[in-house]
Structures are given as structure tokens and as C-alpha cells.
């Protein structure tokens, strides 16, 4: 997700403007000039200003210096890792999708099966062979369930597969 | 004296001692695994601290962070991959030493001087905290406003990125802190009709997302670290005493710089290591040896990053302004445990304060034996493939924040901040500045609005009180400084003749 400074800068201008607009529509505090809108409005203006500066490339030189400094201290192979397929970057979204899947499914399906799917998918995506991945998916979720629901008394959803403890 | 004895009895509880030992082991393992940071280790620990006694909870955070920062040196020296970002500054140097056949020396330096740095940092905490607390008792909302703003500005100044982007990150963080109805007038803001947002952004969930989920995401797109050949080590501590006597100056300088950077809000162990390594090279009598496996830089930076850990607690305990990302998490735990940060902690909870000192000293002492064991089994620990560690962490990212709120919405928060942290990191927006903004937003706003109401909308009192005016000058200076540096650089480039 390498975006140009122009895009992130414009996004920040948008967010800042929206914040200032949203703040201006907040109800005032009766009998008081300074209400809930002052702080977000100030931030909104500041953000829009920063966004504009970033879009025009102000402060870029500081970043280049830090980058040069950092890459001098880094493994060369780590730097060239981004040149694979175009969809390679989308792999980063796998954990996020799995977290949202957990929110959607855990209540009905239960903690242990959903957790097993999450663990197996990520292990597999990271290159574990299916036997190791399966072993981890069978062992880790019950262990975490035991720790959190038994010792820490967190009400993890039981769903279809309630644990014996 | 009786307070000290009280503190000692607080620490000597079996649950506290057990917590220190277990947290140390956890910190050593997580710190040694490349890609897992000390901040992430601490963030994932918070749900567990929820169920511990206050002192045990703080002990786990202190022990975990101290051990993780040291353990980050292990893969740095053996694989040339820093275990935590705090070791990145001197990874090349340590690895060069290993290539020269001195891995024991490199790891020993990491261990020995980390412990010394940690103890120096603790001393600074013991000395600085009460003095500052006495000063802070006279502060009004004007001073607190400037102090909070100065803290935020410092965090943007020291970020290794463009200052404009750092300020933008911080403002986004402040904007997140506006969400909900936790504001002076109690009006719901930016909730978009979502009931779960009325209480504001769940800070722990945001931190887990920023520091753990984004790390899991990064693991998905980077190749796994190489496995390490199994090796046996000789004596780890041999020769360390000689080095301590040979290089007193780098050591002391490392400790002091670490302490200063730790006290500065938002700047932590990684920054301390970078600055100290650069300082060591600058002031060394033999700078040409740097990068070839020379101990001087390792000593200075290794001491510095651990010293910054303890001093980071100074502003956190007294003002509620986090000294680094780890104490940013710790502040949340302090509030949760009824140890609300503030200058009055010394009068109302003096024994707890002393207990924190004692825990720091214990943690830095047991670091040496535990660290030696860790170094000896490092090749086994580093043999655990990443594909089997990361999935468990991903699962903990879901369970941990849920354990605190019992609300599935916090997992959505985790996912959101994971994506945000990942995208920001990739595009040069410092994550620490945003986190600081989220944590300090309420304090900045409350002191700002309360001050404005007191002064009837006039800005004059913000500058007329003596301490406030000094803080204001510092804050404005911090804002102008990068612009000045940029202008000087710009004109020196232009005045240079072409060709």
C-alpha cells in the first residue's frame, strides 16, 4: 500500500475539512461560548493544513534522510521483497478479513472452530505445510480457550463446540 | 522508611514475584523473535493484567518490556535481524562481531550493559519523579495544556520521518480521541449513530491493532527470516567487566542520553539507540572501527535503549503523558488499576511508587541470569518457524481486546487500526505520534477548554503565567525547529555553486 504523498495529503485535507464541518454542526453548550466544537474544529483546520503541505512535498527531505539511514542498516533481501506479483500486497489483508470473520461468525459457530480456521489460514498463508498448520489449529484454540475462559473468566462464545471445562 | 518497607512487602507477594518471572520469560521469547516488538508484547499482555493485582500488573509490564528490549539484541547479533526496532541501530555492528568469531562478546555486551542501563534509568526515575511531582502540584490547566502540547510536539520532532507527516499523524490521533461523548460538554461527537462509539475509541484495542495486527499484516508480505545454525556459546559475561572499565564515557553518555530520550514524550528505546549509536561514533577516538565489530557503539546504544525504558515512566506517572509507546500502554493499565497518574501519586500511593522502583531493579538484576539462559537456548527458540507463531498472535489480537470489553466491537476496532497502522507505516506516517494523540487527546482538550472558559475566551493567560510562558515558548520552538532546519538546508544547497 505505497501511496504517493499527493494522495495521502489530499486524503488528510478531506478528513480535516470533514472534521471541521462536522464540528461546526455540533450543538453549542448553553450559556457558554466555548463548546464541544472548538477542539475538533482546530484539529480539522490543522489537519487540512498539514495535508496541503504534504501534498506539496514539504518535509520530504527529512524522510529521505531517515530512509537512507535505515536502509544502510538493513538486510538487503528485506528491501527487495516487494517486487513479486501485483496481488502480493493484498495478502496483507488476510489477517484483517479473518478478524472480521471472527466477529461475524464466533457468536453462532463458537470460539474454537472459528479460531481454528483463523490459525490454519494464517499458518498456511505464511508457508507452513498443512500438517503443521493443522496440528497448530487443533492445539492452539483449545489452549487459548482454556487460558481465557477458565483462568481469566472471559465469556468466549461456545457456539457449536462447547469445551468440556 | 516505613513506606519503603510497605513497598517491599507489596513486591514480595508470591503473585507479584511469579508475575515478574513469567513476564520476563515471555518478554525474552517475544523480544528474541524477529518482527515481534516490545510494544506488541506489552499490548498483548494488557488483557492478562486486567485480572492481576495492581502491583503484579505493573510488574508484568516492566519485566516484559525490559527483557524484550534486551532480547532484541540476540537475533541482531546472530542473524543480523533486529528482534525489536530498538536493536536496529547497532545490528550491523553486533553481527560483524559474530562474524569475527565473538558472538559471546556481542551478546554479553547486550546483556551486561542493558542491565546497567536499566538500573541507571531506574535511578533517574527515583530522583526525577519526586522533584517533578512537587513542581507539578502548582500547575493549573494552562500549564497542563502546554505540557501536553509540548509532549505531542516532542513526539513529532523525534520521529524518524517528515515532521509534517508526524504532526498530521498526531492530529489524526487527537481527532480519534474526539469520538464519543467523553468531552467537556458531554455531546456525542463523530459517532455516526453507532452506539458502540459513544464511549469513545477503545484505547487498548487501538493499540493492539496498531502494534500487533499491523505486524501480522507485515509478516504476510515479507519473506521469513533465515533459520539460525545451532551453535554453542562460551562464557557470556567474560570480559564485560574489563569493557566496563575501558569505556566509562560511552557508557555514561549512553545512560544519560537514554534517560533524556525516555523522558521526552513519545520517544522511546529505538530512538535512544539510534541517537546513542551516532553519538558514540561521533565522539569515539577510533570512529573508523565502527561497523567492523567494535564494542564502543554497542555499549553506548545497548545501555541507552534500556535506560530509556525506566525514565519513560517519569512523565507517565506524574503527568499522564507517556514517555514512549510502552508507557502509553502502561498508563491505560494504571488507570484501570486505580493508580491514576498525577503528582499526588506520591502522597496517596507512595508505597506503590516505591514498589515500581523495586520491581525495576529486580527486573534488571534477574535479566542477567535469565538472559544467559535465553542466549544459550536462543538457537532453539529462533528455530520455531514464523508460520507457527504469527497465527497464535493473530488469534490473541482478537481475544485480548475482547477480554477487556466483552464486546465484539472491539475486534472491529482492532482490525480497523491494524489496517490504518499498516498503511501509515508504509507511507512514512509515524504510528507512535498517532497513538500519543489518541491517548492525550482528552487531556489536551480538557485543559484547553477549561483554560479558555476560565479566561473568558482570551488567549492572554496562556502566555502570562511564568511556567506556562516557558512551556509555550518551548512548544512553539518545537514547532518552528524543523522549519528552521529545512530553511538552513535549503539555502545552503542553493548557495553552493553548481557543478
Interface residues (C-beta under 8 A of the other chain):
Chain A: X1 X2 X3 X5 X8 X12 X15 X16 X19 X22 X23 X26 X27 X29 X32 X33 X34 X35 X36 X38 X39 X40 X43 X44 X46 X47 X50 X51 X53 X54 X58 X59 X60 X61 X62 X63 X66 X69 X70 X73 X74 X75 X77 X78 X81 X82 X88 X89 X91 X92 X93 X94 X95 X96 X98 X99 X100 X102 X103 X106 X107 X115 X118 X119 X120 X121 X122 X123 X125 X126 X127 X128 X132 X133 X136 X137 X140 X141 X144 X148 X151 X152 X153 X154 X155 X156
Chain B: X47 X48 X50 X51 X80 X81 X88 X89 X91 X92 X160 X161 X162 X163 X164 X165 X167 X168 X171 X172 X174 X175 X178 X183 X184 X185 X187 X189 X190 X213 X216 X217 X218 X219 X220 X221 X222 X223 X224 X274 X385 X386 X387 X388 X390 X391 X392 X394 X395 X396 X397 X398 X399 X402 X403 X406 X408 X409 X411 X412 X414 X415 X418 X419 X422 X423 X426 X427 X428 X429 X444 X445 X448 X449 X452 X453 X457 X482 X486 X489
